[in-house]
Amino acid sequence: MTEIVNMHQAKSSLSRLVERALAGEEILIARNGEPAVKLVPVPKEPKPRVPGRYKGKIWISPDCFDPMSEEELEPVGKMGSLGAASNRQPCLSMVVGGIAAPQPRGP
């Protein structure tokens, strides 16, 4: 819901208007009966990415990106999606809550 308030009203109840705008309501402030400005929340800026955040928490098998054998590709052709019927071991694991479970892939 959009509410139009005059300048005098806005001055005397700015705190309440700000709270309403923060809650998602659209507030227009008018001068001489004509809308002049819109009161909107300032968008929060995302936190910058921190390089190395997962250092030591990710393990990648040395053969992770090696081509798959015909035997490994066969279930993919039948199922239409990788992993649905594949016996291939994961080649990547991540530490979660301080517990890691990297397992080397078998042949």
VOGULUM-529940 format. One record per residue: residue number from 1; residue in three letters; chain; x, y, z of N, C-alpha, C, O in turn. Coordinates in Angstrom, 1 decimal, decimal comma. Layout:
# VOGULUM-529940
SITE    i   aa  ch     n_X     n_Y     n_Z    ca_X    ca_Y    ca_Z     c_X     c_Y     c_Z     o_X     o_Y     o_Z
SITE  NUM  Ala   A       X       Y       Z       X       Y       Z       X       Y       Z       X       Y       Z
...
END
This chain:
# VOGULUM-529940
SITE    i   aa  ch     n_X     n_Y     n_Z    ca_X    ca_Y    ca_Z     c_X     c_Y     c_Z     o_X     o_Y     o_Z
SITE    1  Met   A     0,8    -1,2     0,0     0,0     0,0     0,0     0,9     1,2     0,0     1,8     1,3     0,8
SITE    2  Thr   A     0,6     2,2    -0,9     1,3     3,4    -1,0     0,6     4,5    -0,2    -0,6     4,7    -0,3
SITE    3  Glu   A     1,4     5,2     0,7     0,8     6,3     1,4     1,5     7,6     1,0     2,8     7,6     1,0
SITE    4  Ile   A     0,8     8,6     0,8     1,3     9,9     0,5     1,2    10,8     1,8     0,0    11,0     2,3
SITE    5  Val   A     2,3    11,3     2,3     2,2    12,2     3,5     2,8    13,5     3,1     3,7    13,6     2,2
SITE    6  Asn   A     2,3    14,6     3,7     2,9    15,9     3,4     4,2    16,2     4,2     4,5    15,4     5,1
SITE    7  Met   A     4,9    17,2     3,8     6,2    17,4     4,4     6,1    17,6     5,9     7,0    17,1     6,6
SITE    8  His   A     5,1    18,4     6,4     5,0    18,6     7,8     4,7    17,3     8,6     5,3    17,1     9,6
SITE    9  Gln   A     3,8    16,5     8,0     3,6    15,2     8,6     4,8    14,3     8,7     5,1    13,7     9,7
SITE   10  Ala   A     5,6    14,4     7,6     6,8    13,6     7,5     7,8    14,0     8,6     8,5    13,2     9,2
SITE   11  Lys   A     7,9    15,3     8,8     8,9    15,8     9,8     8,5    15,4    11,2     9,3    15,0    12,0
SITE   12  Ser   A     7,2    15,4    11,5     6,8    15,1    12,9     6,7    13,6    13,1     6,7    13,2    14,3
SITE   13  Ser   A     6,6    12,8    12,1     6,5    11,3    12,3     7,6    10,5    11,5     7,3     9,4    11,0
SITE   14  Leu   A     8,7    11,1    11,3     9,8    10,5    10,5    10,1     9,1    11,0    10,3     8,1    10,2
SITE   15  Ser   A    10,3     8,9    12,3    10,7     7,6    12,8     9,7     6,5    12,5    10,1     5,4    12,0
SITE   16  Arg   A     8,4     6,8    12,6     7,4     5,8    12,3     7,4     5,5    10,8     7,2     4,4    10,4
SITE   17  Leu   A     7,5     6,6    10,0     7,6     6,4     8,5     8,7     5,5     8,1     8,6     4,7     7,2
SITE   18  Val   A     9,9     5,7     8,7    11,1     4,9     8,4    10,8     3,5     8,7    11,1     2,6     8,0
SITE   19  Glu   A    10,2     3,2     9,9     9,9     1,8    10,3     9,0     1,2     9,3     9,2     0,0     8,9
SITE   20  Arg   A     8,0     1,9     8,8     7,1     1,4     7,9     7,7     1,1     6,5     7,5     0,1     5,9
SITE   21  Ala   A     8,6     2,0     6,1     9,4     1,8     4,9    10,3     0,6     5,0    10,4    -0,2     4,0
SITE   22  Leu   A    10,9     0,4     6,1    11,8    -0,8     6,4    10,9    -2,1     6,3    11,5    -3,1     6,0
SITE   23  Ala   A     9,7    -2,0     6,7     8,8    -3,2     6,7     8,3    -3,4     5,3     7,5    -4,4     5,1
SITE   24  Gly   A     8,6    -2,6     4,3     8,2    -2,9     2,9     7,1    -2,0     2,4     6,8    -2,1     1,2
SITE   25  Glu   A     6,6    -1,1     3,2     5,6    -0,2     2,7     6,2     1,0     1,9     7,3     1,4     2,2
SITE   26  Glu   A     5,4     1,4     0,9     5,9     2,5     0,1     5,4     3,8     0,6     4,2     4,0     0,8
SITE   27  Ile   A     6,3     4,7     1,0     5,9     6,0     1,5     6,4     7,1     0,6     7,5     7,2     0,2
SITE   28  Leu   A     5,4     7,9     0,1     5,8     9,1    -0,7     5,6    10,4     0,1     4,6    10,5     0,8
SITE   29  Ile   A     6,5    11,3     0,0     6,5    12,5     0,7     6,2    13,6    -0,3     6,8    13,7    -1,3
SITE   30  Ala   A     5,1    14,4     0,0     4,6    15,4    -1,0     5,0    16,8    -0,5     5,1    17,1     0,6
SITE   31  Arg   A     5,1    17,6    -1,6     5,3    19,1    -1,3     4,2    19,8    -2,1     4,1    19,6    -3,3
SITE   32  Asn   A     3,4    20,6    -1,4     2,3    21,3    -2,0     1,3    20,3    -2,7     0,8    20,6    -3,8
SITE   33  Gly   A     1,1    19,1    -2,1     0,2    18,2    -2,6     0,7    17,3    -3,8     0,0    16,4    -4,2
SITE   34  Glu   A     1,9    17,5    -4,2     2,5    16,7    -5,3     3,6    15,8    -4,7     4,5    16,3    -4,0
SITE   35  Pro   A     3,6    14,5    -5,0     4,7    13,6    -4,5     6,0    14,1    -5,0     6,2    14,4    -6,2
SITE   36  Ala   A     6,9    14,2    -4,0     8,3    14,8    -4,3     9,4    13,7    -4,2    10,2    13,6    -5,0
SITE   37  Val   A     9,3    12,9    -3,1    10,3    11,9    -2,9     9,6    10,6    -2,4     8,5    10,6    -1,9
SITE   38  Lys   A    10,4     9,5    -2,6     9,9     8,2    -2,1    10,8     7,8    -0,9    12,1     7,8    -1,1
SITE   39  Leu   A    10,3     7,3     0,2    11,1     6,8     1,3    11,2     5,3     1,1    10,3     4,6     1,2
SITE   40  Val   A    12,5     4,9     0,9    12,8     3,5     0,7    14,0     3,1     1,5    14,9     3,9     1,8
SITE   41  Pro   A    14,1     1,8     1,9    15,2     1,3     2,6    16,5     1,3     1,7    16,4     1,1     0,5
SITE   42  Val   A    17,6     1,5     2,3    18,9     1,4     1,6    19,2    -0,1     1,5    19,2    -0,8     2,5
SITE   43  Pro   A    19,5    -0,6     0,3    19,8    -2,1     0,2    21,1    -2,4     0,9    22,0    -1,7     0,8
SITE   44  Lys   A    21,1    -3,6     1,5    22,3    -4,0     2,2    23,3    -4,5     1,2    22,9    -5,2     0,2
SITE   45  Glu   A    24,6    -4,1     1,3    25,6    -4,5     0,4    26,0    -5,9     0,8    26,2    -6,2     2,0
SITE   46  Pro   A    26,3    -6,8    -0,2    26,7    -8,2     0,1    28,1    -8,1     0,7    28,9    -7,2     0,4
SITE   47  Lys   A    28,4    -9,1     1,6    29,7    -9,1     2,2    30,7    -9,5     1,1    30,4   -10,4     0,3
SITE   48  Pro   A    31,9    -9,0     1,1    32,9    -9,3     0,1    33,3   -10,8     0,3    33,4   -11,3     1,4
SITE   49  Arg   A    33,6   -11,4    -0,9    34,1   -12,8    -0,9    35,5   -12,9    -0,2    36,3   -12,0    -0,4
SITE   50  Val   A    35,7   -13,9     0,6    36,9   -14,0     1,3    37,7   -15,2     0,7    37,3   -16,3     0,9
SITE   51  Pro   A    38,7   -14,9    -0,1    39,5   -16,0    -0,7    40,1   -16,9     0,3    40,6   -16,4     1,3
SITE   52  Gly   A    40,2   -18,2     0,0    40,8   -19,1     0,9    39,9   -19,6     2,1    40,4   -20,2     3,0
SITE   53  Arg   A    38,7   -19,3     2,0    37,8   -19,6     3,1    37,7   -21,1     3,4    37,5   -21,5     4,5
SITE   54  Tyr   A    37,8   -21,9     2,3    37,6   -23,3     2,5    39,0   -24,0     2,3    39,0   -25,2     2,1
SITE   55  Lys   A    40,1   -23,3     2,4    41,4   -23,9     2,3    41,6   -25,0     3,4    41,3   -24,8     4,5
SITE   56  Gly   A    42,0   -26,2     2,9    42,2   -27,3     3,8    40,9   -28,0     4,1    40,9   -29,0     4,9
SITE   57  Lys   A    39,8   -27,6     3,6    38,5   -28,2     3,9    38,0   -29,0     2,6    37,0   -29,7     2,7
SITE   58  Ile   A    38,6   -28,8     1,5    38,2   -29,5     0,3    39,3   -30,4    -0,2    40,4   -30,1    -0,2
SITE   59  Trp   A    38,8   -31,6    -0,6    39,8   -32,6    -1,1    39,3   -33,0    -2,5    38,1   -33,3    -2,7
SITE   60  Ile   A    40,2   -33,0    -3,4    39,9   -33,5    -4,8    40,9   -34,6    -5,2    42,1   -34,5    -5,1
SITE   61  Ser   A    40,3   -35,7    -5,6    41,1   -36,9    -6,0    42,0   -36,5    -7,2    41,5   -35,7    -8,0
SITE   62  Pro   A    43,2   -37,0    -7,2    44,1   -36,6    -8,3    43,5   -37,0    -9,7    43,8   -36,4   -10,7
SITE   63  Asp   A    42,7   -38,1    -9,7    42,1   -38,5   -11,0    40,7   -38,0   -11,2    39,9   -38,6   -12,0
SITE   64  Cys   A    40,3   -37,0   -10,5    38,9   -36,5   -10,5    38,4   -36,1   -11,9    37,3   -36,4   -12,3
SITE   65  Phe   A    39,3   -35,5   -12,6    38,9   -35,0   -14,0    39,4   -35,9   -15,1    39,3   -35,5   -16,3
SITE   66  Asp   A    39,8   -37,1   -14,8    40,2   -38,0   -15,9    38,9   -38,4   -16,6    37,9   -38,5   -16,1
SITE   67  Pro   A    39,1   -38,8   -17,9    37,9   -39,2   -18,7    37,3   -40,5   -18,1    38,1   -41,3   -17,5
SITE   68  Met   A    36,0   -40,6   -18,2    35,4   -41,8   -17,6    35,5   -43,0   -18,6    35,6   -42,7   -19,8
SITE   69  Ser   A    35,6   -44,2   -18,1    35,7   -45,4   -19,0    34,3   -45,7   -19,6    33,3   -45,1   -19,2
SITE   70  Glu   A    34,3   -46,5   -20,6    33,1   -46,9   -21,3    32,1   -47,6   -20,2    30,9   -47,4   -20,3
SITE   71  Glu   A    32,7   -48,3   -19,3    31,9   -49,0   -18,3    31,2   -48,0   -17,4    30,1   -48,2   -17,0
SITE   72  Glu   A    31,9   -46,9   -17,1    31,3   -45,9   -16,2    30,3   -45,1   -17,0    29,3   -44,6   -16,4
SITE   73  Leu   A    30,5   -44,9   -18,3    29,5   -44,1   -19,1    28,3   -44,8   -19,4    27,2   -44,2   -19,7
SITE   74  Glu   A    28,3   -46,2   -19,4    27,1   -47,0   -19,8    25,9   -46,6   -19,0    24,8   -46,4   -19,7
SITE   75  Pro   A    25,9   -46,6   -17,7    24,7   -46,2   -16,9    24,2   -44,8   -17,3    23,0   -44,6   -17,2
SITE   76  Val   A    25,1   -43,9   -17,6    24,7   -42,6   -17,9    23,8   -42,6   -19,2    22,8   -41,9   -19,2
SITE   77  Gly   A    24,2   -43,3   -20,2    23,4   -43,4   -21,4    22,0   -44,0   -21,1    21,0   -43,6   -21,8
SITE   78  Lys   A    21,9   -45,0   -20,2    20,7   -45,6   -19,9    19,8   -44,7   -19,1    18,6   -44,7   -19,3
SITE   79  Met   A    20,3   -44,0   -18,1    19,5   -43,3   -17,1    19,4   -41,8   -17,6    18,4   -41,2   -17,2
SITE   80  Gly   A    20,3   -41,3   -18,4    20,1   -39,9   -18,8    20,7   -38,9   -17,9    20,7   -37,7   -18,2
SITE   81  Ser   A    21,2   -39,3   -16,7    21,9   -38,3   -15,8    23,0   -39,0   -15,1    22,9   -40,1   -14,7
SITE   82  Leu   A    24,1   -38,3   -14,9    25,3   -38,7   -14,3    25,0   -39,1   -12,8    24,5   -38,2   -12,1
SITE   83  Gly   A    25,4   -40,2   -12,4    25,3   -40,6   -11,0    24,1   -41,3   -10,6    24,1   -41,9    -9,5
SITE   84  Ala   A    23,0   -41,3   -11,4    21,8   -42,0   -11,0    22,0   -43,5   -10,9    21,4   -44,1   -10,0
SITE   85  Ala   A    22,8   -44,0   -11,7    23,1   -45,5   -11,6    24,6   -45,8   -11,7    24,9   -46,9   -11,9
SITE   86  Ser   A    25,4   -44,8   -11,5    26,8   -45,0   -11,6    27,4   -45,5   -10,3    27,0   -45,2    -9,2
SITE   87  Asn   A    28,4   -46,4   -10,4    29,1   -46,9    -9,3    30,4   -46,1    -9,0    31,2   -46,5    -8,1
SITE   88  Arg   A    30,6   -45,1    -9,7    31,8   -44,3    -9,6    31,9   -43,6    -8,2    30,9   -43,0    -7,8
SITE   89  Gln   A    33,0   -43,7    -7,6    33,2   -43,1    -6,3    33,3   -41,6    -6,4    33,8   -41,1    -7,4
SITE   90  Pro   A    32,9   -40,8    -5,4    33,0   -39,3    -5,5    34,5   -39,0    -5,6    35,3   -39,6    -4,9
SITE   91  Cys   A    34,8   -37,9    -6,3    36,2   -37,5    -6,4    36,5   -36,2    -5,7    37,6   -35,7    -5,8
SITE   92  Leu   A    35,5   -35,7    -5,0    35,6   -34,5    -4,3    34,8   -34,6    -3,0    33,7   -35,1    -3,0
SITE   93  Ser   A    35,4   -34,1    -1,9    34,7   -34,1    -0,7    35,1   -32,8     0,1    36,1   -32,2    -0,2
SITE   94  Met   A    34,2   -32,5     1,0    34,4   -31,2     1,8    34,2   -31,5     3,3    33,4   -32,3     3,7
SITE   95  Val   A    35,0   -30,8     4,1    34,9   -31,0     5,5    33,7   -30,2     6,0    33,5   -29,0     5,7
SITE   96  Val   A    32,8   -30,9     6,7    31,7   -30,2     7,3    31,7   -30,5     8,8    31,7   -31,6     9,2
SITE   97  Gly   A    31,6   -29,4     9,5    31,7   -29,5    11,0    32,9   -30,2    11,5    32,9   -30,8    12,6
SITE   98  Gly   A    34,0   -30,0    10,8    35,3   -30,6    11,3    35,5   -32,0    10,9    36,6   -32,6    11,3
SITE   99  Ile   A    34,6   -32,7    10,2    34,7   -34,1     9,9    34,9   -34,2     8,4    34,1   -33,7     7,6
SITE  100  Ala   A    36,0   -34,9     7,9    36,2   -35,0     6,5    36,1   -36,5     6,2    36,4   -37,4     7,0
SITE  101  Ala   A    35,6   -36,8     5,0    35,5   -38,2     4,5    36,0   -38,4     3,1    35,2   -39,0     2,3
SITE  102  Pro   A    37,2   -37,9     2,8    37,6   -38,1     1,5    38,0   -39,6     1,3    38,6   -40,2     2,1
SITE  103  Gln   A    37,5   -40,1     0,2    37,8   -41,5    -0,1    38,3   -41,6    -1,6    37,6   -41,1    -2,5
SITE  104  Pro   A    39,5   -42,2    -1,8    40,0   -42,3    -3,1    39,0   -43,2    -4,0    38,4   -44,1    -3,5
SITE  105  Arg   A    38,9   -42,8    -5,2    38,1   -43,6    -6,1    38,7   -44,9    -6,4    39,9   -45,0    -6,5
SITE  106  Gly   A    37,9   -45,9    -6,5    38,4   -47,2    -7,0    38,4   -47,3    -8,5    37,8   -46,5    -9,1
SITE  107  Pro   A    39,0   -48,4    -9,0    39,0   -48,5   -10,5    37,6   -48,8   -11,0    37,5   -48,9   -12,3
END
